[in-house]
Amino acid sequence: MPEPGTIDTAQLMRLSGLTDRRLRELAEEGWLPRPNHGEYSLVPAIQGLLRYYRERDAKRVVQDSYDSIASCAAAMHIP
């Protein structure tokens, strides 16, 4: 059970939909606090995820139409 004020990696993975590896990458990039023994500081972790998602969404460029299915798939990151 996590310490008060923390969230363990498994819980953060479920809430965020991200893998443990991606969470660690976000911590390395400065979006999240670094985990301590598999636990993240709760409030900074949630704030970091919200900031990450907000900034990622702001950078996304979605068009109303595309020249081809391939260009749409590429823009939407669909294989």
C-alpha positions as CSV (number, residue, x, y, z in Angstrom):
1,M,0.0,0.0,0.0
2,P,1.4,3.4,-1.0
3,E,2.4,5.9,1.6
4,P,-0.1,8.8,2.2
5,G,0.4,11.4,-0.5
6,T,1.8,9.0,-3.0
7,I,0.5,6.8,-5.8
8,D,2.2,3.5,-6.8
9,T,3.3,2.8,-10.3
10,A,0.5,0.3,-11.0
11,Q,-2.2,2.8,-10.0
12,L,-0.7,5.6,-12.0
13,M,-0.5,3.2,-15.0
14,R,-4.2,2.4,-14.7
15,L,-5.2,6.1,-14.3
16,S,-3.0,7.4,-17.1
17,G,-3.2,4.5,-19.6
18,L,0.6,4.7,-19.9
19,T,3.2,2.0,-19.4
20,D,5.7,2.0,-16.6
21,R,8.4,2.7,-19.1
22,R,6.5,5.7,-20.5
23,L,6.0,7.0,-17.0
24,R,9.7,6.7,-16.2
25,E,10.4,8.5,-19.5
26,L,8.1,11.4,-18.6
27,A,9.8,11.6,-15.2
28,E,13.2,11.8,-17.0
29,E,11.8,14.5,-19.3
30,G,10.7,16.5,-16.2
31,W,6.9,16.1,-16.6
32,L,6.6,13.9,-13.5
33,P,8.5,13.7,-10.2
34,R,10.9,10.8,-10.2
35,P,9.5,7.7,-8.5
36,N,10.8,6.6,-5.2
37,H,10.7,2.9,-4.6
38,G,7.9,2.5,-7.2
39,E,5.8,5.4,-5.8
40,Y,5.2,8.9,-7.2
41,S,4.3,11.9,-5.2
42,L,0.5,12.1,-5.8
43,V,-0.2,15.8,-6.5
44,P,2.9,16.6,-8.6
45,A,2.3,13.4,-10.6
46,I,-1.3,14.2,-11.4
47,Q,-0.4,17.9,-12.2
48,G,2.5,16.7,-14.4
49,L,0.2,14.3,-16.3
50,L,-2.4,17.0,-16.9
51,R,0.3,19.5,-18.1
52,Y,1.8,16.8,-20.4
53,Y,-1.6,15.9,-21.9
54,R,-2.6,19.6,-22.2
55,E,0.6,20.6,-24.0
56,R,0.6,17.5,-26.2
57,D,-3.0,18.3,-27.2
58,A,-2.2,21.9,-28.0
59,K,0.6,20.8,-30.4
60,R,-1.6,18.4,-32.2
61,V,-2.6,19.6,-35.7
62,V,-5.8,18.0,-36.9
63,Q,-7.1,18.9,-40.4
64,D,-10.7,18.7,-41.7
65,S,-9.5,16.9,-44.8
66,Y,-6.5,15.1,-46.1
67,D,-5.1,14.4,-49.6
68,S,-5.2,10.6,-49.0
69,I,-6.0,7.9,-46.5
70,A,-2.2,7.5,-46.0
71,S,-1.7,11.1,-45.0
72,C,-4.6,11.0,-42.6
73,A,-3.3,7.8,-41.1
74,A,0.1,9.3,-40.7
75,A,-1.2,12.5,-39.1
76,M,-3.4,10.4,-36.7
77,H,-0.5,8.0,-35.9
78,I,-2.6,5.1,-37.2
79,P,-0.6,2.2,-38.6
